[in-house]
Amino acid sequence: MLIKNKLFVLIVVNVLLTLGFWTIFKLNIPRQISFSNSNGVYDLWSNYDGPNYLVIAKCWYKYDCIRSGYSLSLPLEYYPAHLPGFPAVIAFFDIFTTGPWAMLFSTLLGNILLTYYFYKLLNLYIDPKKAFWISLLFTIFPGRLFATKMVGAPESMFVASLLASIYYYKKDKSILSALFLGFAQSIKTPAVILLVAFVLHGFINKKIKNILPHILVAGLTVFSIFTLYQIQAGDFFAYFNSGDNRHLAGIPYQVFLSSQTWVQTIWLEEILYIFAISFFGIYYLHQQYKKDIVVIFSWLFTLALVFVGHRDISRYASPLYPFLYLAFAPVLVNKHTKLVFLLLLPAVILYAINFIVGNTAPVADWAPYL
């Protein structure tokens, strides 16, 4: 009962925080506090890559529909880089409301699921009281994830699906675990890292048959997506022919090469800190939980992360954040730590506003999106 009550409180806090943040833009408060380029609620709607997912929810991968109805100057072959899982949720909400709000409500659903499964997973490892405080922190920190949780972005639903898959795997519910892995695979491609983690964990613990459903569901999911591409875009391998959208490099740390297409800046110092915190966190996680699935997945994901050649490493690291919270749990429940995060709260809100105002797509006409 205690866990259920605390979980309810966490979900309510999450919903109120999201609605409150949307209200800031609905009232166009950013423009009143010196963000002169703010366009109010349109900033939420047009934040990358929200409009791309919204186009897919309306047209799927039918190039004629996209070409004739939407004004974004993106190559048509780029749209299959956005997998259909998140657009499918948007399309469902679009039955009840207009497209941009359907997109935001899809994100809100992802936020709720993320809060739910993060708290449930934490309770398998630490005391419920500590899990509650850490889950409360996770609704706001880190700032980059918080920003994606306020706009049309698939990260919260993607990470929630990964956590749900791990949670049910830990509870020996292989079918449910596999289904959530399949859903995660339909949202973003890095879900394959969790599949590899399950396979390694199965071999290490000699429980190969436990991960057979995961292999089957993941394989069927990928085949179904590629079949959809064949039917609608005329290209079974459209994802691989979608242009410069796969940012894994052949050597590590290419994010520090400013000439890279998706870097283009020398201001990269904070990425060093992201890597440092990740390395320390995974080390502490390993010290506490040894060969647990959370350790294997975190190691694999961190290894992949250092090969990402993209400026937005903090967004790519989103699936790693829940496990860093688990790794640093003994420190995070300290009362002095709580004070530090309280002092940082206004900074995170301003960071998110600043980021969202400056990260918008040039949508000329919103009529087709409604």
C-alpha positions as CSV (number, residue, x, y, z in Angstrom):
1,M,0.0,0.0,0.0
2,L,2.9,2.4,0.9
3,I,4.4,1.8,-2.6
4,K,1.1,2.4,-4.3
5,N,0.5,5.6,-2.5
6,K,3.9,7.0,-3.2
7,L,3.6,5.9,-6.8
8,F,0.4,7.8,-7.1
9,V,2.0,10.9,-5.6
10,L,4.9,10.7,-8.1
11,I,2.6,10.4,-11.0
12,V,0.5,13.4,-9.9
13,V,3.6,15.5,-9.4
14,N,4.8,14.5,-12.8
15,V,1.5,15.4,-14.5
16,L,1.2,18.7,-12.6
17,L,4.8,19.6,-13.4
18,T,4.2,18.9,-17.1
19,L,0.9,20.8,-17.3
20,G,2.5,23.7,-15.3
21,F,5.4,23.9,-17.7
22,W,3.1,23.9,-20.7
23,T,1.1,26.7,-19.1
24,I,4.3,28.8,-19.0
25,F,4.4,28.6,-22.8
26,K,0.6,28.9,-23.2
27,L,0.8,32.2,-21.4
28,N,3.9,33.1,-23.3
29,I,5.8,33.9,-20.1
30,P,9.2,33.3,-21.8
31,R,8.6,36.4,-24.0
32,Q,7.9,38.4,-20.8
33,I,11.2,37.4,-19.3
34,S,13.5,38.4,-22.2
35,F,13.1,35.5,-24.6
36,S,12.0,37.8,-27.4
37,N,12.1,35.0,-30.0
38,S,9.5,32.9,-28.1
39,N,6.3,32.0,-29.9
40,G,4.4,30.7,-27.0
41,V,2.9,27.2,-27.2
42,Y,4.2,26.9,-30.8
43,D,7.7,26.5,-29.3
44,L,6.4,23.3,-27.7
45,W,4.8,22.1,-30.9
46,S,7.7,22.8,-33.2
47,N,10.6,21.5,-31.1
48,Y,12.8,19.0,-33.0
49,D,12.0,16.3,-33.8
50,G,8.3,16.7,-32.9
51,P,7.0,17.9,-36.2
52,N,8.7,15.0,-38.0
53,Y,6.9,12.5,-35.8
54,L,3.7,14.4,-36.3
55,V,4.0,14.3,-40.1
56,I,4.5,10.5,-39.9
57,A,1.4,10.2,-37.6
58,K,-0.6,11.9,-40.3
59,C,1.0,10.4,-43.5
60,W,3.1,7.5,-42.2
61,Y,5.8,7.0,-44.8
62,K,3.7,7.9,-47.9
63,Y,6.0,10.3,-49.7
64,D,3.2,11.8,-51.9
65,C,1.3,12.7,-48.8
66,I,4.3,14.3,-47.1
67,R,5.4,16.2,-50.3
68,S,2.0,17.7,-50.9
69,G,0.9,18.5,-47.4
70,Y,3.9,19.7,-45.4
71,S,6.4,22.5,-45.7
72,L,9.5,21.4,-43.8
73,S,12.5,21.3,-46.2
74,L,13.6,17.8,-45.3
75,P,14.4,15.1,-47.9
76,L,11.5,12.6,-48.1
77,E,13.9,9.7,-47.5
78,Y,14.8,11.2,-44.1
79,Y,11.4,10.3,-42.5
80,P,12.0,6.5,-42.2
81,A,14.8,7.5,-39.8
82,H,11.9,8.1,-37.3
83,L,10.5,4.7,-36.3
84,P,6.7,4.2,-36.2
85,G,6.2,3.4,-32.5
86,F,5.9,7.0,-31.2
87,P,3.9,8.2,-34.2
88,A,1.4,5.4,-33.6
89,V,0.7,6.7,-30.1
90,I,0.3,10.2,-31.6
91,A,-2.1,8.9,-34.2
92,F,-4.2,7.3,-31.4
93,F,-4.5,10.6,-29.4
94,D,-5.1,12.4,-32.7
95,I,-8.5,10.7,-32.7
96,F,-9.5,12.8,-29.7
97,T,-7.7,16.1,-30.2
98,T,-5.6,18.1,-32.7
99,G,-2.3,16.8,-33.9
100,P,0.1,19.0,-31.9
101,W,-1.7,18.4,-28.6
102,A,-2.0,14.7,-29.5
103,M,1.8,14.8,-29.8
104,L,2.2,16.4,-26.4
105,F,-0.2,14.1,-24.7
106,S,1.8,11.2,-26.1
107,T,4.8,12.6,-24.4
108,L,2.8,13.0,-21.2
109,L,1.8,9.4,-21.4
110,G,5.5,8.5,-21.8
111,N,6.3,10.6,-18.8
112,I,3.8,8.8,-16.6
113,L,5.0,5.4,-17.8
114,L,8.6,6.4,-17.2
115,T,7.8,7.5,-13.6
116,Y,5.9,4.3,-13.0
117,Y,8.5,1.9,-14.2
118,F,11.5,3.8,-12.8
119,Y,9.9,3.7,-9.3
120,K,8.9,0.0,-9.7
121,L,12.4,-1.0,-10.8
122,L,14.1,1.0,-8.1
123,N,12.1,-0.8,-5.5
124,L,13.7,-4.1,-6.6
125,Y,17.0,-2.7,-5.4
126,I,16.6,-0.1,-2.7
127,D,14.3,0.9,0.2
128,P,10.9,2.4,-1.0
129,K,11.5,5.7,0.9
130,K,14.8,6.2,-0.9
131,A,13.2,5.1,-4.1
132,F,10.5,7.8,-3.7
133,W,13.0,10.6,-3.3
134,I,15.2,9.5,-6.1
135,S,12.1,9.1,-8.4
136,L,11.1,12.7,-7.4
137,L,14.5,13.9,-8.5
138,F,14.2,12.0,-11.7
139,T,11.1,13.9,-12.7
140,I,13.3,17.1,-13.1
141,F,16.9,16.0,-13.5
142,P,18.9,15.8,-15.7
143,G,17.9,19.0,-17.5
144,R,18.2,17.7,-21.0
145,L,15.8,14.8,-20.3
146,F,13.4,17.2,-18.6
147,A,13.3,19.4,-21.7
148,T,12.5,16.4,-23.9
149,K,9.7,15.4,-21.5
150,M,8.0,18.8,-22.2
151,V,7.9,18.6,-26.0
152,G,7.0,16.1,-28.7
153,A,9.8,13.7,-28.2
154,P,9.9,9.9,-27.9
155,E,12.6,9.7,-25.2
156,S,10.4,9.3,-22.1
157,M,8.3,6.5,-23.7
158,F,11.4,4.8,-25.1
159,V,13.2,4.8,-21.7
160,A,10.0,3.7,-20.0
161,S,9.7,0.7,-22.3
162,L,13.3,-0.3,-21.6
163,L,12.8,-0.1,-17.9
164,A,9.5,-2.0,-18.1
165,S,11.3,-4.7,-20.1
166,I,14.0,-5.0,-17.5
167,Y,11.5,-4.9,-14.6
168,Y,9.5,-7.8,-16.0
169,Y,12.7,-9.7,-16.9
170,K,13.7,-9.4,-13.2
171,K,10.2,-10.6,-12.2
172,D,10.6,-13.7,-14.5
173,K,7.8,-12.5,-16.8
174,S,9.6,-13.1,-20.1
175,I,6.6,-12.6,-22.4
176,L,5.8,-9.1,-21.0
177,S,9.5,-8.3,-20.9
178,A,9.8,-9.2,-24.6
179,L,6.7,-7.2,-25.6
180,F,8.1,-4.1,-24.0
181,L,11.4,-4.7,-25.7
182,G,9.6,-4.9,-29.0
183,F,7.7,-1.7,-28.3
184,A,11.0,0.0,-27.4
185,Q,12.5,-1.3,-30.7
186,S,9.6,0.3,-32.6
187,I,10.5,3.7,-31.0
188,K,14.3,3.9,-31.3
189,T,17.0,1.7,-32.6
190,P,19.2,1.7,-29.5
191,A,16.8,-0.8,-28.0
192,V,18.9,-3.4,-29.7
193,I,21.5,-2.8,-27.0
194,L,19.1,-4.1,-24.4
195,L,18.5,-7.2,-26.5
196,V,22.2,-7.9,-26.6
197,A,22.3,-7.4,-22.8
198,F,19.6,-9.9,-22.3
199,V,21.4,-12.4,-24.5
200,L,24.7,-11.9,-22.6
201,H,22.9,-12.2,-19.3
202,G,21.2,-15.4,-20.5
203,F,24.6,-16.9,-21.4
204,I,26.3,-15.8,-18.2
205,N,23.5,-17.3,-16.1
206,K,22.8,-20.3,-18.3
207,K,19.2,-19.2,-18.9
208,I,19.1,-19.1,-22.7
209,K,15.5,-20.2,-23.0
210,N,14.4,-17.2,-20.9
211,I,15.6,-14.8,-23.6
212,L,14.2,-16.6,-26.6
213,P,10.9,-14.6,-26.5
214,H,13.0,-11.4,-26.6
215,I,14.9,-12.5,-29.7
216,L,11.7,-13.6,-31.5
217,V,9.7,-10.4,-30.6
218,A,12.6,-8.1,-31.5
219,G,13.2,-9.8,-34.8
220,L,9.5,-9.7,-35.7
221,T,9.3,-6.0,-34.7
222,V,12.2,-5.1,-37.0
223,F,10.8,-7.2,-39.9
224,S,7.4,-5.6,-39.5
225,I,8.8,-2.1,-39.5
226,F,10.9,-2.8,-42.6
227,T,7.8,-4.4,-44.3
228,L,5.9,-1.1,-43.5
229,Y,8.7,0.8,-45.2
230,Q,8.4,-1.5,-48.3
231,I,4.7,-1.0,-48.5
232,Q,4.6,2.7,-48.0
233,A,8.0,4.0,-49.1
234,G,8.8,1.3,-51.6
235,D,12.1,0.5,-49.9
236,F,12.5,-2.4,-47.4
237,F,15.8,-0.9,-46.2
238,A,14.5,2.7,-46.1
239,Y,15.9,3.2,-42.6
240,F,19.4,2.6,-43.8
241,N,18.9,4.8,-46.9
242,S,17.5,7.7,-44.9
243,G,20.7,9.8,-45.1
244,D,23.0,11.0,-42.3
245,N,21.0,9.9,-39.3
246,R,23.1,7.1,-37.8
247,H,25.7,8.8,-35.6
248,L,27.9,5.9,-34.5
249,A,31.5,6.5,-35.5
250,G,34.3,4.0,-36.2
251,I,36.5,5.3,-33.4
252,P,35.6,6.6,-29.9
253,Y,35.1,10.3,-28.9
254,Q,34.5,11.6,-32.4
255,V,32.1,14.0,-30.8
256,F,35.2,16.1,-30.0
257,L,35.9,16.6,-33.8
258,S,34.1,19.9,-34.4
259,S,34.2,19.3,-38.2
260,Q,31.6,16.5,-37.8
261,T,28.3,17.4,-39.4
262,W,26.3,16.9,-36.2
263,V,28.9,18.7,-34.0
264,Q,30.0,21.9,-35.6
265,T,31.2,23.6,-32.4
266,I,34.2,23.7,-30.1
267,W,32.1,24.3,-27.0
268,L,32.0,20.6,-25.8
269,E,33.5,20.6,-22.3
270,E,30.3,19.4,-20.6
271,I,30.5,16.2,-22.6
272,L,33.6,15.3,-20.7
273,Y,31.6,15.5,-17.5
274,I,28.8,13.4,-19.0
275,F,31.3,10.7,-19.9
276,A,33.1,11.0,-16.5
277,I,29.8,10.7,-14.5
278,S,28.8,7.7,-16.7
279,F,32.1,5.9,-16.2
280,F,32.0,6.4,-12.4
281,G,28.4,5.5,-12.2
282,I,28.8,2.3,-14.1
283,Y,31.7,1.4,-11.9
284,Y,29.7,1.9,-8.7
285,L,26.8,0.0,-10.2
286,H,29.1,-2.9,-11.0
287,Q,30.5,-2.8,-7.4
288,Q,27.0,-3.1,-6.0
289,Y,25.2,-5.4,-8.4
290,K,27.9,-7.4,-10.2
291,K,26.4,-9.4,-13.1
292,D,22.9,-8.0,-12.8
293,I,21.1,-7.2,-16.0
294,V,21.2,-3.4,-15.1
295,V,25.0,-3.6,-15.0
296,I,25.4,-5.4,-18.3
297,F,23.0,-3.1,-20.1
298,S,24.6,0.0,-18.6
299,W,28.1,-1.1,-19.6
300,L,27.0,-1.9,-23.2
301,F,25.1,1.4,-23.5
302,T,28.0,3.4,-22.2
303,L,30.4,1.7,-24.6
304,A,28.1,2.6,-27.5
305,L,27.8,6.2,-26.2
306,V,31.5,6.9,-26.6
307,F,31.2,6.1,-30.3
308,V,28.4,8.6,-30.9
309,G,29.5,11.5,-33.1
310,H,26.7,14.0,-32.2
311,R,26.7,17.2,-30.2
312,D,23.6,16.2,-28.3
313,I,25.3,13.5,-26.2
314,S,23.1,14.4,-23.2
315,R,20.0,13.3,-25.2
316,Y,21.6,10.2,-26.5
317,A,22.5,9.3,-22.9
318,S,18.8,9.3,-21.8
319,P,18.5,5.5,-21.3
320,L,21.5,5.5,-19.1
321,Y,20.2,8.1,-16.6
322,P,18.0,5.8,-14.6
323,F,20.9,3.4,-13.9
324,L,23.2,6.3,-12.9
325,Y,20.5,7.3,-10.3
326,L,20.6,3.7,-9.0
327,A,24.4,3.7,-8.9
328,F,24.6,7.0,-6.9
329,A,21.6,6.3,-4.7
330,P,23.6,6.2,-1.5
331,V,24.7,9.8,-2.2
332,L,21.5,11.1,-3.6
333,V,19.5,10.4,-0.4
334,N,21.8,12.6,1.7
335,K,20.1,15.7,3.1
336,H,22.8,18.0,1.8
337,T,22.4,16.6,-1.7
338,K,18.7,17.4,-1.5
339,L,19.6,21.0,-0.7
340,V,21.9,21.2,-3.8
341,F,19.1,19.9,-6.1
342,L,16.7,22.4,-4.6
343,L,19.0,25.2,-5.4
344,L,19.4,23.9,-9.0
345,L,15.6,23.6,-9.6
346,P,15.2,27.2,-11.0
347,A,18.3,26.7,-13.2
348,V,16.8,23.5,-14.7
349,I,13.5,25.3,-15.5
350,L,15.3,28.2,-17.2
351,Y,17.6,25.8,-19.0
352,A,14.6,23.9,-20.4
353,I,12.8,27.2,-21.4
354,N,16.0,28.5,-23.1
355,F,16.6,25.2,-24.9
356,I,13.0,24.8,-26.1
357,V,12.8,28.4,-27.4
358,G,16.0,27.9,-29.4
359,N,15.4,24.4,-30.8
360,T,12.4,24.9,-33.1
361,A,11.7,23.7,-36.6
362,P,10.6,26.4,-39.1
363,V,7.0,25.3,-39.6
364,A,5.4,27.9,-41.9
365,D,1.8,26.6,-41.8
366,W,0.3,24.6,-38.9
367,A,-3.0,23.9,-40.6
368,P,-1.9,20.4,-42.0
369,Y,-0.7,19.4,-38.6
370,L,-4.0,20.1,-36.8
